[in-house]
Amino acid sequence: MIDSDVLTVTGMKCGGCEANVTAKLSAVDGVISVVASFKENEVKVEYDTEKTSLDAIEDIITDAGFKVN
């Protein structure tokens, strides 16, 4: 099943942060699309729930050094 979520993410300060989050999430099997915005403090992600989970996505963002609220 395809699902999408908008996560509030703090700690992103620039386009490099957006690129970092986007690259890490895009590498995950099951992630279909990612749009990160440091200006809006959010990450929009579309993913296949049979291949990955929202918890796994949040863990990847946290491991990259950002906070998911």
N, C-alpha and C positions, 0 to 999 in steps of 0.2 A: 504494500500500500504506500502511496506517495503522500507525504505530509509536508507541511511548511510551518515555520515558526519565525517570529521576530524576537530576538533576544536583546535585552538591554545589557550592553557590555561597556564597562568603564576601564580607563587606563590607556585606550588608544589615543595617541596624541598627533598622529600625522598619517600621510599616505603610506608610509613604510609600514606602519602598524596595520593598516588595512590590508596591504599586500601580504604581510606575514600571516594574518588570520585567514585570508582567502586561500593562500597557498596550502596551508596546513589542512584546512577543511576540504579543499578540492582534492587532496590526495587520499581522502578516506573513501573506501569502497561503499557505495550507496549514496554519497552526497551528489546531488544533481546540479545544484547551483548555490552560489554564495554571493551576497552583496554586503560588504562591510562599510560602515560609515563612521569615522571618528567624530565628525561634526554632530551627528545625531546620536552618538553613543549606542549604535545598534548593529546587529548582524542579522540579516535575513537569510535563512537557509531552507532549501528544499531537499528532501532526502527520502530514500526508500526505507521504510521501517522494518523491512525484512532483512536488510543488510547492516543497518546501523541504528542507533537510538539517540534520542535527545540528550540523555545522560552522557553518552560517549562524546557527542559534539560539544557539550558544555565542558567536559574534562579536557578536551583538546584546546579549547580557548583558554581555560585556566592554566594548563601546562605551558601555553605560549606567553604567560605572564599577565594576563588580563583577568578582570573580575566579571563574572556573569551575575547580574542582579535578578 
